């Protein structure tokens, strides 16, 4: 069973929350972050290289030092203040008229290390180490990770009651059009009950933030080894997460574009596709996949429906059932010979938030030879994979909206 706890968040005063909150560190490059960062923006803390002209290397000691300096400065200026007591918080996001409600809490390092916080992606050591440096130097989790948990009716009812009975502490629409809403749970009895509810939940799932989760847990482990009086109750045994009920989350598509057809003409390529797929020409109008094992392809100015034939996939295998696996096996391996997709320079991945028009644009420009749109993975598929100890192929899930950074920070001491 998992263990969570409330914490005394460092967070912005109500009237400047929108100015402080920012998009997460990994969705912007340094130049975009510099263009986007207002005076009070958390981007100065999570992407401190932007404070230099010209922009410096984000991995330099100078950038790390600037991050520490800026976090202190934001607190001195009153742009970030620590709550007086430990509490849980509710953080909700609205996109396309749909709102998802998450609990801001501290997850337990042991739950991560012992597999009760379940992963579905591999992490890269270099990225883990980079995030670990940020946690170490700040002695804080400055950005939350994004978890899911199996729905519990009582927990959903608690959140609904708070949202109905109390006005939001923060309530704003960011420049990307997504709404962000935030409540503070001050009632100690309610906070205690939330801890008890989660003590009966067998597992939580990393939705987004695999590198941040790994980094936070590894820094917690380091701090234990450095503390001769370690008891297990120290703040560094926990890291900050926003935890959403499974039913609230919707994964959007993560699509693929390829640079070449492995020496084939478009006609030859389509003929080869017919071995494993029912191929149907759809014309110039954008075509969206209609279900599992149906793909949209755009090539030479036309859209096609590709439906994988029976026997070309394994619906009883949690990895074999995934459309990323089907497409990789039948097209990228057998026909295009792309090799390891994590390192191949002949393929690129396009988040579904950009829409299928982006795929068309990249093929029409001549940059890419063909584009493939996939039906989104379901939360059930993600949980099945994590529960069976499997790992999803790279670039399978895209969650939107992303968590806003800067609404809460968790100090490790």
Residue pairs with C-beta under 8 A, 6 or more apart in sequence:
1 116
1 198
1 199
1 200
1 201
1 202
2 107
2 108
2 111
2 116
2 117
2 149
2 198
2 199
2 201
2 202
2 203
2 204
3 108
3 110
3 111
3 198
3 199
4 103
4 105
4 106
4 107
4 108
4 194
4 195
4 198
4 243
5 86
5 105
5 106
5 108
5 195
5 238
6 86
6 87
6 88
6 105
6 106
6 185
6 191
6 194
6 195
7 86
7 87
7 105
7 106
7 235
7 238
7 240
7 410
8 82
8 83
8 84
8 85
8 86
8 87
8 411
9 82
9 83
9 87
9 89
9 104
9 408
9 409
9 410
10 75
10 80
10 81
10 82
10 83
10 140
10 408
10 409
10 410
10 411
11 17
11 80
11 81
11 83
11 406
11 407
11 408
11 409
12 19
12 20
12 21
12 40
12 79
12 80
12 81
12 406
12 407
13 78
13 79
13 81
14 169
14 170
16 40
16 79
17 169
17 170
17 172
17 182
17 407
18 170
18 172
18 174
19 38
19 39
19 40
19 41
20 40
20 41
20 42
20 74
20 79
20 80
20 406
21 42
21 170
21 172
21 174
21 180
21 404
21 405
21 406
21 407
22 36
22 37
22 41
22 42
22 43
22 46
22 404
22 405
22 406
23 36
23 43
23 174
23 176
23 402
23 404
23 405
24 46
24 143
24 402
24 403
24 404
24 405
25 46
25 47
25 143
25 405
27 402
28 36
28 43
28 47
30 47
30 49
30 50
30 55
30 58
31 55
33 43
33 47
33 50
34 50
34 55
36 43
36 175
37 43
37 44
37 47
37 50
40 74
40 79
41 406
42 74
42 142
42 405
42 406
43 50
44 50
44 51
44 70
44 74
45 67
45 70
45 71
45 74
45 142
45 406
46 67
46 134
46 142
46 143
46 405
47 58
48 58
48 63
48 64
48 66
48 67
48 70
49 55
49 56
49 57
49 58
49 60
49 63
49 66
51 66
51 70
52 62
52 63
52 66
56 62
56 63
57 63
59 130
64 133
64 134
64 137
67 134
67 137
67 138
68 137
68 138
71 80
71 138
71 140
71 142
71 409
74 80
75 81
75 82
80 406
80 409
82 411
83 184
86 191
87 184
87 185
87 186
87 191
88 103
88 104
88 105
88 185
88 190
88 191
88 194
89 103
89 104
89 182
89 183
89 184
89 185
89 408
90 101
90 102
90 103
90 104
90 159
90 162
90 163
90 182
90 183
90 185
91 101
91 102
91 103
91 104
91 180
91 181
91 182
91 242
91 403
91 407
91 408
92 99
92 100
92 101
92 102
92 163
92 179
92 180
92 181
92 182
93 99
93 100
93 102
93 178
93 179
93 180
93 181
93 401
93 403
93 404
94 178
94 179
94 180
94 181
95 177
95 178
95 179
95 400
95 401
98 250
99 179
99 181
100 244
100 248
100 249
100 250
101 159
101 163
101 244
101 245
101 248
102 242
102 243
102 244
102 248
103 155
103 159
103 194
103 242
103 243
103 244
104 144
104 240
104 241
104 242
104 243
104 407
104 408
105 194
105 198
105 240
105 241
105 242
105 243
106 238
106 239
106 240
106 241
106 410
107 117
107 145
107 147
107 204
107 238
107 239
107 240
107 241
107 243
108 237
108 238
109 216
109 217
109 220
109 221
109 236
109 237
109 238
109 239
110 237
111 117
111 204
112 213
112 214
112 216
112 217
112 239
113 217
113 221
116 202
116 203
116 204
117 147
117 203
117 204
117 205
117 206
117 213
118 203
118 204
118 205
118 206
118 386
118 387
119 206
119 210
119 213
119 386
119 391
120 205
120 206
120 382
120 385
120 386
120 390
120 391
120 392
120 396
120 397
121 206
121 210
121 391
121 392
121 394
121 396
122 210
122 391
122 394
123 210
123 211
123 214
124 211
127 211
128 211
128 214
128 215
128 218
129 215
130 211
130 215
131 211
131 212
131 214
131 215
131 216
132 215
132 218
132 219
134 142
134 215
135 141
135 142
135 215
135 216
135 219
135 412
136 219
136 222
139 411
139 412
139 413
140 409
140 410
140 411
140 412
141 212
141 216
141 239
141 240
141 409
141 410
141 412
142 405
142 409
143 209
143 212
143 240
143 403
143 405
144 209
144 240
144 241
144 242
144 403
144 405
144 408
145 206
145 208
145 209
145 212
145 213
145 216
145 239
145 240
145 241
145 242
146 206
146 207
146 208
146 209
146 241
146 242
146 244
146 399
146 403
147 204
147 205
147 206
147 207
147 241
147 242
147 243
147 244
148 204
148 205
148 207
148 243
148 244
148 245
148 246
148 249
148 379
148 382
148 383
149 198
149 201
149 203
149 204
149 205
149 243
149 244
149 245
149 246
150 201
150 202
150 203
150 245
150 246
150 383
151 245
151 246
151 247
152 197
152 200
152 201
152 245
154 197
155 194
155 197
155 245
156 245
158 190
158 193
158 194
158 197
162 183
162 185
162 190
163 183
166 183
168 181
168 182
168 183
169 182
169 183
169 184
170 180
170 181
170 182
170 407
171 179
171 180
171 181
171 182
172 179
172 180
173 179
173 180
174 180
174 404
176 401
178 401
180 404
180 407
182 407
185 191
185 194
203 386
203 387
204 241
204 243
205 246
205 382
205 383
205 386
206 213
206 386
207 244
207 249
207 382
207 397
207 399
208 397
208 399
208 402
208 403
213 239
213 241
216 239
216 240
217 239
219 236
219 412
220 236
220 237
220 238
220 239
220 412
223 234
223 236
223 412
224 230
224 236
224 237
227 234
234 413
235 410
235 411
235 412
235 413
236 412
236 413
238 410
239 410
240 408
240 409
240 410
242 403
246 379
246 383
247 379
249 379
249 399
250 376
250 379
251 376
251 377
251 378
251 379
251 382
251 397
251 398
251 399
252 351
252 352
252 353
252 376
252 398
252 399
252 400
253 289
253 352
253 373
253 374
253 375
253 376
253 398
254 324
254 349
254 350
254 351
254 352
254 374
254 376
254 395
254 396
254 397
254 398
255 349
255 350
255 351
255 352
255 356
255 359
255 371
255 372
255 373
255 374
256 327
256 332
256 347
256 348
256 349
256 350
256 371
256 372
256 374
256 395
257 347
257 348
257 350
257 359
257 362
257 363
257 368
257 370
257 371
257 372
258 332
258 336
258 338
258 346
258 347
258 368
258 369
258 370
258 371
258 372
259 345
259 346
259 347
259 348
259 367
259 368
259 369
260 336
260 346
260 369
261 268
261 269
261 336
261 369
261 370
262 335
262 336
262 337
264 272
264 335
266 299
266 300
266 370
269 299
269 335
269 370
270 279
270 299
270 304
272 335
273 279
273 297
273 306
273 331
273 335
276 308
276 309
276 312
276 330
276 334
277 295
277 306
277 307
277 308
277 309
277 312
277 330
278 305
278 306
278 307
278 309
279 304
279 305
279 306
280 304
280 305
280 307
281 302
281 303
281 304
282 296
282 302
282 303
282 304
282 305
283 302
283 303
284 301
284 302
284 303
285 303
286 296
286 303
286 356
286 357
286 360
287 296
287 303
287 304
287 305
287 373
288 296
288 356
288 373
289 295
289 296
289 305
289 323
289 373
289 374
289 375
290 305
290 375
291 375
292 321
292 323
292 375
293 307
293 308
293 313
293 323
293 326
293 375
294 305
294 306
294 307
294 308
294 375
295 305
295 306
295 307
295 308
295 323
295 327
295 372
295 373
295 374
295 375
296 303
296 304
296 305
296 306
296 356
296 372
296 373
297 303
297 304
297 305
297 306
297 370
297 371
297 372
297 373
298 304
298 356
298 359
298 360
298 363
298 370
298 371
298 373
299 363
299 369
299 370
299 371
301 364
306 372
308 326
308 330
312 326
312 329
312 330
313 320
313 321
313 325
313 326
313 329
314 320
314 321
315 321
318 381
318 384
318 385
318 388
318 390
319 325
319 385
319 390
319 392
319 393
320 326
321 381
322 377
322 381
322 385
322 392
322 393
322 396
323 374
323 375
323 377
324 374
324 377
324 392
324 393
324 395
324 396
325 393
327 372
327 374
328 341
328 393
331 372
332 338
332 341
332 347
336 346
338 344
338 346
338 347
341 347
341 393
341 394
341 395
342 394
348 362
348 368
349 394
349 395
350 358
350 359
350 362
350 371
351 398
351 400
352 373
352 376
352 398
352 400
353 398
353 400
356 373
359 371
359 372
359 373
360 371
362 368
362 371
363 369
363 370
363 371
377 392
377 396
377 397
382 392
382 397
385 391
385 392
